């Protein structure tokens, strides 16, 4: 229960931190999407309900802080979480090259959805500059996700006091036999 109570505050803190860090490092030209990395990580490690709530709350906080249309990032993050969750049923999260490629694909999907919304809904014609920024952002997210997955794996080993053995299929521990 405490997870659901603290999640909105943690989501706001994460989004404000990533926007502040992006403004300091890139002067607002590029967004540092730690929230997308978190959603992908949740898709590989959390169960469906907790991960979906985390993706929605993080996306909604990003909508509120960034000034995007209400619900745009919430829906995109939910879609990416669902995609990550089903991919985690087939692939192990310990393969960093796979995580890097998968995160690149998720970031490009997010960018394509944003470009489609800006083009078709808002009739924004100047997409050339946005496309270049989105490609750089996707590359940055893919490398950040590999580092985040590696660090979270090390933290899991530290907190469990031993090398934690993961099943061959990353989601095998999440599916009950009685279902």
WOQUIWO-V915988 format. One record per helix or strand of 2 or more residues. SS is the DSSP state (2 for helix, 1 for strand). FROM is the first residue (numbers start at 1). LEN is the number of residues. If there is no record, write none. Layout:
BEGIN
{{SS,FROM,LEN} {SS,FROM,LEN}}
END
This chain:
BEGIN
{{2,2,25} {2,34,12} {2,48,19} {2,72,17} {2,96,26} {2,128,33}}
END
